[in-house]
Amino acid sequence: MGVPSGLVRSLLLLFVFAIAVSWSLQRPVKRHCIDQQVIQPIQFRGLGDIGFDLSQATIPLQEIRSGGPPKDGIPSLSNPKIVSAAEATYLRGSDRVIGVALGRESRAYPLAILNYHEIINDRIGEMPIAVTYCPLCDSAVVFDRQTPLGEREFGVSGLLYNSNVLMYDRSNGVVPSTESLWSQVKGEGVSGPGAGMKLTVLPMEVTTWAGWQNRNPNTTVVSSETGHRRNYQASPYAGYFQQPNLMFPAKPISNSLPLKQSVLGVWDDAHALAIPVSAFGGKSTHIERSLGNRKFTVAFDADDQTIRVVKADAGVQWIQTFWFAWYAFRPETKIASR
């Protein structure tokens, strides 16, 4: 008596399913849409291993991690197409943007774009700027691209330190390339000729597209026509933002706030202060704070849960980021209360 064909099919399907489950459990972790394996920590056999000059490193080499994609696997943008607010039909009012206002010009850089590119090399007026965003830290910083090494263009190295992107500098074709590594949250070079050099941080805010337009009605914005095939309507980090764990290690860690609590990190040459949403008691308001003798004023919007600096004395700088990243780079920080 033969085995019923239905049973054979069922057994075959069960076998295929078991193989598929086994294969999926062994697949390497993917950082996001770019199909690359995450390797941690990176193993160095020499300074040329990863394509960067690691001499004069100011951070422990053993704590550098590969984020998965290789050098330029996450492609930064340079001289992006800029459109008017009316032409940016791909944006919704609730979409988050990094807003930059320099002189008489204002421009928005949507996080929907930066999720896939992390760095936008642009120019507002005569100012060469780098608008940077690390989704793993939800960290947004805008830098002047004029450095002690000359005017630079920045790319994504594929490496991380404290779960934060390490940028690298490219030449503008006039100055020889050094390809030093630069820490985004730290705002300075961490290896190569740029080691120890600080980048100039420029004023910016992270807000909603609607909020930015209301305050800057003549704003321009980066177009979704970037030259790359990406689904800018979908966030590859949505799942990461919804769970409390980190994808990569960072230290030191403090549980004074939830690791992924969004904070406005404010500092000068001698002080550091983290301002979390909880410091505002859930009400839209303006508050004045100080760093030593330097004063600054921040505004909180309860509807969209955004914090922005509206006035600051010279020497006050700021970044928006997750608490874990701010503390990892500035463990001396204080936390603002109500």
N, C-alpha and C positions, 0 to 999 in steps of 0.2 A: 504494500500500500504506500503510495507516494505522499510526500509532504504537500499539503494544500498550498496552492499558489498564493493565496491571500496571506498565509503565515510567512511564506518566503519574502513577500514584499514588505511585510511589517518588520521582520528581522533585519532586512536590508536597510530600511529607513532608520531603524534604531541604531544600526552600526554607523551609518553615515552621520547621524546626529551626534553620536558619541565622539566620533573623530572631529567633527566641527567644534564641539565644546572644548575638547582637549586642545585643539589648535588655537582657539580664541583665548584660552587661559595662558597660552605661552607667547602670545603676540607681545611685542615690545610696546611700552606705553607711548602714546603719541601726545606731543604737546598741544598741537591743534591741527588745523587743516592741512599743513604741509606734512607729507608722509615721511617723517624721519624718526629714527629711534632715539629715545632719550637715554643718554649715557651719564651715569654719575657715580663717583666723581670722575673727571677726566684724568687720564694717566699720561704724564709727560715723560717722553724719552729724551727730549732736548728742546732747545728754544725754538727750533723750526717746526716742531710737531704740529702746531695749530695755525701756523701762518702769521703769527704776531711776535713782535719783539717783547719778550717777557723780562728783559733786563730791567733793573731798578724797580722791580715790582714792590708796591707798597701794601699789597694785600697777600695773605697766605695762598700760595699757588695751589695747595691741596684743597682749598675751599672753593676753587673755581669749578663750576659745573658746565657740562654741555647741555644746552636747552633742547637739543634734538636737531633742529635745522642747522645746517652748516653756515659758514660765513656767507652773508648775503642770501641765505635761504629764505629769510624774511626780508624782502626787498624794500629798502628805504626809498622814499620819493624825493626827487629833486626838481625844482622849478615846476610845481604842479600846475595844472590848468585851474584858473580861478574864475568863478562866475559870480553873478549878482545873487542876492538872497532870493529873488523871484525865480531865478533859473534853477535853484537847488530843490527841485521837486522831489528828490529822493529822500529828503529829510522830513521827519515829523517834529512837531513842536517839543515833544518830550525827549528827543534824542540828545545825548550829552555831547558837548563840544568843548574844546579848549579855545577860549577867546583871548585874542591879543589885540591891544590897541597901542599903537606907537605913532606919536605925532597926530596927524589928522586922519590916519588910516586905521581901520579896524577890520579884523579878519577872523573867521571861525574855522577851526580844524576839527571835523567830526571824529569822535572816537570810533564810529563805525568804519572809518577809513584807517585810522591808526591801529585798530585791532589787528589789521593784516600787514601793516607796514612799520609801525612803531616810531619811525623818525621821518619827518618831512623837512627837507632843506628848502628854505624859502627866502624871500627877501621882501620886506615891507619898507617902502621908500628906499633909502640907502642902507638900511640895516640888514645884514645877512643873519638870519636866525635859523635855529634848529628847534622845531617843535617835537618834543619827545614824549612817548607814552609807553609804559611797560604794563601790559594787562595783568601780569602775575602779581604786581604790587598795586595796581590801579594808580600808578604814579605818573603825574603830569608835571613836566618842567619845560620851560622855554629858555634856550641859551642863545647868547650872542656867538655867532660862528667865528668872530674875530678873536683869535687866541694868541698867546705868547709865541706860538709857532707860525702865526700868520692866519689868513682866512682858511678855514677848513670846511670840508663837507663830511657829514657823519653817516656811517652805515651800521648795520646790526651784525655784530661779530658772531652770533650763535652761542656765545658764552654768557654765563650768569655768575653773579656773586651776591650772596644773600638773597637769592631768588629774584634778583634785579638785573636787568639787561646791562651788559657791558657793550658800550658803543665803541667804534673805532673811527679814526679820522682818515679821510682821503684828501689828497691835495686837490687844488683847483686847477691844476695843470701848469701853474707858475712856480709854486713852492713844491719842492720834492716831498713825496709822501712819507710819513713816518709810521703810520698805522699803529699809533699808540692805542692802548685800551683806556676807556674812560667810563667811570661809574656814573650812572644817571642820577641816582638819589644823592650820592656823595657830591656830585658836581665837580669832579676833578679827575685828572689822569691817574691811572693806577699802574701803568707799566710803559716801558719804552721811553723815548725822548720827552713825552708829555707827562711822565710820572710826577705827581705832586703839584702840577699846574692846575689852578682853579679856573673853571669856566664862569663867565659872567651870567648870572641868572636874571632874566627879564620878567617884568610883571605879566601876569596872566590870571585867568580864572577858569575854573571848570564849572560849567553851568548847563542849562538846557538851551536848545536852539531858540525856543520861543523867548526865553528870558534874555538871551544875548541880543536877539533882534530888537526887543523892546527898548533896551538901553543903547543900542547901536543901530539905528534904522538904516544907515548907509553902509552897513557891513558887506564885505564880500566873503566868499566861502570857497573851500577847495571842492572842485568838481569830483563826481564819482567816476569820471572818465580818466582813469589813472594810467591806462595802457596795460593794466594787468586784469586777468580774468578772475574776479573774486565776487562772492555774493555778499555785498556790503549790507544787505538787509538782514543778515543772520550773524549773530555773534558766536565765534568759535569758543568763547570762554564763558558762555551762559551757565553751564554746569559748575564750573569752577567757582563762580561768584555765589552760587547757591549753597555751597557746602563749606564748613568751617576749616577744613584741613588745607595745608599748603601742599603744593606740588613738588617744591624743592626746599631744601633746608635753609634756614637763616638763623643767625645767632649774633648777640644774645636775644632771647625771647622774653617778653614780659606779658603776663596775663592781667595787667592792670586794666586793660580794655580788651574786648574781643579782637583776635588777631586781624580780622578783616574789617574792623571798624574804620570808616573813612575819617581821616583827620586832616586838618590844615596844619602843616608843619611850618612854623615860623622861626627864623633864627637871625642872629647877627654874629659878629665875630667872637662873642663871649657867652651867648645865651641860646637856649632852644626851648620851644614851647609847642606842645601839641594841643590843638583845639578840636575836640570831637563835637559831633552834633548834639550830644547830651548836654553840652555846656550852655545851650540856649533854652532849655526847658520846653522845647516843642513850639516856641512862639517866634514868629518873624520879628527880628529886632536888629539893632546895631549895638555893638559893644566896643568899648575902647580898652585896649590892653597895652602893656609896655614890656619891652626887653631892656632892662636897665633904664637908661634915660631916654631910650627911643620909644616913641609911641606909634601905634597903628590902630586903625578901626576896621572891624570886620562886620559884614552883614550876613544874616542867616535868613533864608527863605524857607519857611515851613512847608510850603506846598510841594516844592521839588527837592527839598532836603539838601540845598547847596549852601556852601560857605564861600565868601569871597572877600578879599581885602579891598576896601574902598578908598583908604588913605593910609599912607605910611611915611614915616621919617626916612631920610636917606640912610642906607645901611641895613634896612630891614628887608629880608628876602623870604620867599615862601614857596611851598610845594604842596600839592594835594596828593595823598597816598594812603595806603592801608597802614594801620597802626604798627603791624609787625615790622614793616620795612623802615618806617621812621625810627622806631626804637632800635633796630639792628644797627643802623648807621649813627644814631645819636642817643645812646643809652643814658646820657646825662640829662635828657629832656625832662621838663616838668609838664604836667597835664593841667590845662585850664579847667576850672570848675565854674559853676553858675555864679 
